[in-house]
Amino acid sequence: MKKSLFIVFLLSFSLVSLAQTPQKTTSTAKTTVKAKDKTTPKSKTSTSKAKDAKAKAKTTKPKEKPPTKEEIKAAEEKKKLEQGCDKANENLIQAHKEMDNKQYYRAEELLQAALELCPSETIKYKYELAWNNYLMKEYKKTIQILDTLSTNEEAPADVFQLLGNAYDELGNQNMALITYDKGLRKYPNAGCLLLEKGNLAYKRSNFIGALEQYENGIEKDPTFSSNYYRAAQIFLSSSEEVWGVMYGEIFMLLEKGGERAVEMSRKLYRTYHSEITFTTRDIRVNFNDPTIVYSNSKTRPNLFPDNYENALAKACQGEKNITLESLIRIRKRFITTFYRESPSFKNVLFDYHKKLIEQGLFDAYNYWLFGYGNTQEAASWIKDNKAEFDKFIKWQETNPLPITKDNVFSRYKME
């Protein structure tokens, strides 16, 4: 629920002096005299006056007043507060370690001390206290802390998310929904709150309703990874895997590591492996059920899946089975075919693929992406191509998926 690079160019200019050709004169001597007149140094009298003026200016400069007792006291208090907040932050780091080790009571002691050390960051440390209680399954205490905190004008969306989750854990889904909606009135683009509304619908087996919330969250908060994860899970378990592989890969690029990324890596590879089949007669690509998926307006079909499948089927020509090596060849040919035949469906993910191909890093990217789906083949390639793989990892650090609200990929934008 909580818990995720610029070159400056210096241009130097050299100034070139351009000398004009002097006009002709009837007397060289006169010209020489005039030149001397221009360079005659200032008289001693004028120099002395300048020095006197400078000395006078120095004597008339007002002296700086020494700080008052109040100013000294304020400076000392400010320094004390800064030191206190530094110590509080150290406590927070240690508290997180204690939480990871399930030492919740020790974590609470550290967070209570942090509250006293840094009162200017009350919201942050009270939220962490509530989170610690949530981990202890002390949901009523979590609600007690957050209910008051949620009235603070500066309370972030995370406060409403955790508060709603605590109500949900107590079986009060109605109050949970009210809390999420309250947060959304304040933060209408909060992906975390739309995620939780989707989760409530999912618990009631309302998968269409859940997808509506997840995909709304994707469009409004495109860098929040969890909505992609949840939407991908639903689609990869359906007959419309095309959306699952798209959302799942974007999720991987946003989250990059952790248990969920390992799980998604396996699911993505297995989906390609199962939905692309080779027979002696033909190649079958099945990422989309024949049932038409309608757009948000419900008035016309979404044609992206058909264009995706057609390009993928053509890219599979010449292959006999699915391995990581063959899948990379297929996906590379797919990008060329798709952009040639379906340019109107270009998107941020496929643009990223093109960039990786141009950089010569597409192979390494795919071994990273699908590695947990075929660990033996991935480990062997990475061992033999360590320099290339390391180059990709370093490149990726400074070249994340450039996803924004303007270019976000979603079902309803692929019309």
C-alpha positions in Angstrom: 0.0 0.0 0.0 2.8 2.3 0.6 6.2 2.1 -0.2 9.6 3.6 -6.0 18.0 11.7 -13.7 20.5 16.0 -16.5 23.3 17.2 -18.5 24.2 20.8 -18.4 26.1 22.1 -21.4 28.5 25.0 -20.9 28.9 27.1 -23.9 32.0 29.3 -24.0 32.2 32.2 -26.4 35.4 34.1 -27.5 35.1 37.7 -28.2 36.9 38.9 -31.4 38.0 42.5 -31.6 37.4 44.2 -34.9 39.6 47.1 -35.8 38.4 49.8 -38.1 40.7 51.3 -40.7 41.5 54.8 -39.6 40.3 57.6 -41.9 43.0 59.5 -43.9 44.2 62.8 -42.4 46.2 65.6 -43.9 48.6 65.6 -40.9 50.1 62.5 -39.2 51.4 64.7 -36.4 48.0 66.0 -35.5 46.6 62.4 -35.3 49.5 61.4 -33.0 48.9 64.3 -30.7 45.2 63.5 -30.4 46.0 59.9 -29.6 48.3 61.0 -26.8 45.6 63.3 -25.4 43.1 60.4 -25.1 45.5 58.3 -23.1 46.8 61.0 -20.7 46.5 59.6 -17.2 44.3 61.3 -14.6 45.8 64.0 -12.5 47.0 63.3 -9.0 44.3 65.7 -7.8 41.4 63.7 -9.2 42.9 60.5 -7.9 43.2 62.0 -4.4 39.5 63.1 -4.6 38.5 59.6 -5.5 40.4 58.1 -2.5 38.9 60.7 -0.2 35.4 59.8 -1.4 36.0 56.1 -0.9 37.4 56.7 2.6 34.4 58.8 3.4 32.0 56.1 2.2 33.7 53.7 4.5 33.4 55.9 7.5 29.7 56.5 6.9 28.8 52.8 6.4 26.5 51.8 9.3 27.8 49.2 11.7 26.0 45.9 11.9 23.8 45.6 15.0 24.6 42.6 17.2 21.7 40.1 17.4 19.2 40.6 20.1 18.5 38.1 22.9 15.3 37.1 21.1 17.1 36.5 17.8 19.8 34.4 19.5 17.1 32.4 21.3 15.2 31.9 18.1 18.3 30.7 16.3 19.1 28.3 19.1 15.6 26.9 19.1 15.7 26.4 15.3 19.0 24.5 15.5 17.6 22.4 18.3 14.5 21.6 16.2 16.6 20.7 13.2 18.8 18.4 15.4 15.6 16.9 16.9 14.1 16.2 13.4 17.4 14.6 12.3 17.3 12.2 15.3 13.6 11.6 14.6 14.4 10.5 11.1 17.0 8.1 12.4 14.3 6.7 14.7 12.0 6.2 11.7 14.6 4.3 9.8 15.3 2.0 12.7 11.5 1.6 13.3 11.1 0.3 9.8 13.7 -2.3 10.5 12.0 -3.3 13.6 8.7 -3.6 11.7 10.4 -5.8 9.1 11.5 -8.0 12.0 8.0 -7.9 13.6 9.4 -6.1 16.6 6.3 -3.8 16.7 6.5 -2.7 20.3 10.1 -1.5 19.9 9.1 0.3 16.7 6.3 2.0 18.6 8.7 3.3 21.2 11.0 4.7 18.5 8.1 6.4 16.7 6.7 7.9 20.0 10.1 9.4 20.7 10.2 10.7 17.1 7.0 12.6 17.6 8.4 14.4 20.6 11.7 15.1 18.9 10.1 16.6 15.7 6.7 18.0 16.4 6.8 19.9 13.1 6.3 16.5 11.3 3.4 15.2 13.4 1.5 13.9 10.4 4.4 11.7 9.2 5.1 10.1 12.5 1.5 9.6 13.5 0.9 7.9 10.1 3.8 5.6 10.8 2.4 4.8 14.3 -0.9 3.9 12.7 0.9 1.7 10.1 2.7 -0.1 12.9 -0.6 -0.7 14.7 -2.1 -1.9 11.4 0.7 -4.5 11.0 -0.1 -5.6 14.6 -3.7 -6.0 13.5 -4.7 -3.4 16.0 -7.3 -2.0 13.6 -9.3 0.0 16.2 -6.2 1.8 17.4 -5.2 2.4 13.8 -8.6 4.1 13.2 -8.3 6.1 16.4 -5.0 7.6 15.3 -6.0 8.2 11.7 -9.6 9.4 12.3 -8.2 12.6 13.9 -5.3 12.9 11.5 -7.7 12.8 8.5 -9.2 16.1 9.6 -5.8 17.8 9.1 -5.8 20.0 6.0 -2.3 18.6 5.1 -3.2 14.9 5.6 -2.1 13.1 2.4 -4.1 10.5 0.4 -2.2 7.7 2.2 -4.0 8.6 5.4 -7.4 8.0 3.9 -6.2 4.8 2.2 -4.9 3.2 5.5 -7.9 4.4 7.4 -10.3 2.8 4.9 -8.3 -0.4 5.0 -8.6 -0.6 8.7 -12.4 -0.3 8.5 -12.3 -3.0 5.8 -10.3 -5.3 8.0 -13.0 -4.9 10.7 -15.6 -5.9 8.2 -17.1 -2.5 7.7 -16.8 -2.1 4.0 -19.4 0.6 3.8 -17.3 2.8 6.1 -14.2 1.9 4.1 -15.9 3.1 0.9 -17.0 6.3 2.5 -13.4 6.9 3.7 -12.0 6.3 0.2 -14.6 8.6 -1.4 -13.8 11.3 1.2 -10.2 11.1 0.3 -11.0 11.2 -3.4 -12.9 14.5 -3.0 -9.7 16.0 -1.7 -7.4 14.1 -4.0 -9.4 13.1 -7.1 -6.3 11.8 -8.9 -5.1 9.5 -6.1 -4.3 6.2 -7.6 -4.0 4.5 -4.2 -7.6 5.4 -3.3 -9.0 4.2 -6.7 -7.0 1.0 -6.1 -8.8 0.4 -2.8 -12.2 1.0 -4.3 -11.3 -1.6 -7.0 -10.2 -4.0 -4.3 -13.6 -3.7 -2.6 -15.3 -4.5 -5.8 -13.0 -7.4 -6.4 -13.8 -8.9 -3.0 -17.4 -8.9 -4.1 -16.4 -10.7 -7.3 -17.4 -7.6 -9.3 -14.5 -7.9 -11.7 -15.9 -5.4 -14.2 -16.4 -2.9 -11.4 -12.9 -3.6 -10.1 -11.3 -3.1 -13.6 -13.2 0.2 -13.9 -11.5 1.5 -10.7 -8.1 0.1 -11.6 -8.1 1.5 -15.1 -9.4 4.9 -13.9 -6.5 4.9 -11.5 -4.1 4.1 -14.3 -5.3 7.1 -16.3 -5.3 9.5 -13.4 -2.2 8.4 -11.7 -0.1 6.7 -14.4 3.1 6.1 -12.4 1.3 4.3 -9.5 2.2 0.7 -10.2 -0.4 -1.2 -8.2 -3.3 -0.5 -10.5 -1.4 -2.0 -13.4 -0.6 -5.0 -11.3 -4.2 -5.6 -10.3 -5.6 -5.0 -13.8 -3.0 -7.3 -15.3 -3.9 -10.1 -12.8 -7.5 -10.0 -13.9 -6.8 -9.9 -17.6 -4.1 -12.6 -17.5 -6.7 -14.9 -15.9 -9.2 -14.1 -18.6 -9.5 -14.7 -22.3 -8.3 -11.2 -23.1 -4.7 -11.6 -22.2 -3.6 -8.8 -24.6 -4.5 -6.2 -21.9 -2.8 -8.3 -19.3 0.5 -8.5 -21.1 0.5 -4.8 -21.7 -0.5 -3.7 -18.2 1.8 -6.4 -16.7 4.9 -5.2 -18.6 4.3 -1.6 -17.7 4.0 -2.7 -14.1 7.4 -4.4 -14.3 8.9 -1.2 -15.7 7.5 0.9 -12.8 8.1 -1.4 -9.9 11.2 -3.3 -11.2 11.8 -5.4 -8.1 10.2 -7.4 -5.3 7.9 -10.4 -5.0 5.2 -9.0 -7.2 7.7 -8.3 -10.0 9.0 -11.9 -9.8 5.4 -13.2 -10.0 4.6 -11.0 -12.9 7.7 -12.0 -14.8 6.6 -15.6 -14.6 3.0 -14.9 -15.6 4.1 -12.9 -18.6 6.4 -15.5 -20.0 3.9 -18.3 -19.4 1.2 -16.3 -21.2 3.3 -15.9 -24.3 4.3 -19.6 -24.0 0.8 -20.8 -23.8 -1.0 -18.4 -26.2 1.4 -18.8 -29.1 1.3 -22.4 -30.4 2.9 -24.1 -33.3 1.5 -27.0 -35.3 2.7 -28.7 -38.4 0.2 -26.7 -40.4 0.1 -23.2 -38.8 0.8 -20.8 -36.0 -1.9 -19.9 -33.6 -1.9 -16.6 -31.6 -4.7 -16.3 -29.1 -4.4 -13.2 -26.9 -8.0 -12.0 -27.3 -11.4 -13.7 -27.1 -13.6 -13.3 -30.2 -16.1 -11.4 -28.1 -15.8 -7.7 -28.9 -14.4 -5.5 -26.2 -16.2 -2.2 -26.4 -14.7 1.1 -25.7 -15.7 3.4 -22.8 -18.5 4.8 -24.9 -19.9 1.3 -25.6 -20.7 2.4 -29.2 -17.8 0.9 -31.2 -15.3 -1.9 -30.8 -11.7 -1.6 -29.6 -9.6 -2.6 -32.5 -6.2 -2.7 -30.7 -6.4 -6.5 -29.8 -7.0 -7.6 -33.4 -4.1 -5.4 -34.7 -1.9 -6.7 -31.9 -2.7 -10.4 -32.7 -2.2 -9.9 -36.5 1.2 -8.3 -36.1 2.3 -10.9 -33.6 1.2 -13.8 -35.8 3.3 -12.4 -38.7 6.2 -11.9 -36.3 6.1 -15.6 -35.4 6.8 -16.7 -39.0 9.9 -18.9 -39.1 9.8 -19.9 -35.5 9.0 -23.4 -34.2 8.6 -22.9 -30.5 8.7 -20.4 -27.7 11.9 -19.9 -25.7 13.4 -16.7 -24.4 15.6 -16.5 -27.5 12.8 -17.0 -30.0 10.4 -14.8 -28.1 12.9 -11.9 -28.3 13.2 -12.4 -32.1 9.4 -12.4 -32.3 8.9 -9.3 -30.2 11.6 -7.5 -32.2 9.9 -8.3 -35.5 6.5 -7.5 -34.0 7.5 -3.8 -33.3 8.5 -3.3 -36.9 5.4 -4.9 -38.2 3.0 -3.2 -35.8 4.3 0.3 -36.5 4.2 -0.3 -40.2 0.6 -1.7 -40.3 -1.0 0.0 -37.2 0.7 3.4 -36.7 -2.5 4.8 -35.1 -2.1 2.4 -32.2 1.5 3.4 -31.3 1.9 3.8 -27.5 4.4 4.6 -24.8 5.4 1.0 -24.2 6.1 0.2 -27.9 8.0 3.5 -28.3 10.2 2.3 -25.4 10.8 -1.0 -27.2 11.9 1.0 -30.3 14.3 3.0 -28.1 15.8 -0.2 -26.6 16.3 -1.7 -30.1 18.0 1.5 -31.2 20.3 1.3 -28.2 21.1 -2.4 -28.8 19.7 -3.3 -25.4 16.4 -5.1 -26.4 17.8 -8.6 -25.9 19.1 -7.8 -22.4 15.8 -6.1 -21.5 13.8 -9.2 -22.5 16.0 -11.5 -20.4 15.4 -9.1 -17.5 11.7 -8.9 -18.2 11.0 -12.7 -18.6 13.9 -14.1 -16.7 11.9 -15.6 -13.8 9.7 -17.4 -16.4 12.7 -19.4 -17.7 15.4 -19.0 -15.1 17.8 -21.6 -16.6 17.9 -20.0 -20.0 18.0 -16.5 -18.6 20.9 -17.3 -16.2 22.9 -18.9 -19.0 22.5 -15.9 -21.3 23.3 -13.4 -18.5 26.4 -15.3 -17.6 27.6 -15.3 -21.2 26.6 -11.7 -21.8 27.3 -10.0 -18.5 28.7 -6.8 -19.9 25.6 -6.3 -22.1 23.2 -7.1 -19.3 25.1 -4.7 -16.9 25.0 -2.0 -19.6 21.2 -2.4 -19.8 20.7 -2.2 -16.0 22.8 1.0 -15.9 21.0 2.5 -18.8 17.6 1.7 -17.3 18.5 3.6 -14.1 18.6 6.8 -16.1 16.0 5.9 -18.7 12.7 4.9 -17.0 9.5 4.4 -19.0 8.5 8.1 -19.7 4.8 7.6 -18.9 2.6 10.6 -18.2 -1.1 11.5 -18.2 -0.7 12.6 -21.8 0.7 9.3 -23.1 -0.6 6.8 -20.6 -1.6 3.4 -22.0 -5.0 2.2 -21.2 -7.8 0.2 -22.9 -10.0 3.2 -23.4 -7.2 5.2 -25.1 -6.5 2.5 -27.6 -9.5 3.1 -29.7 
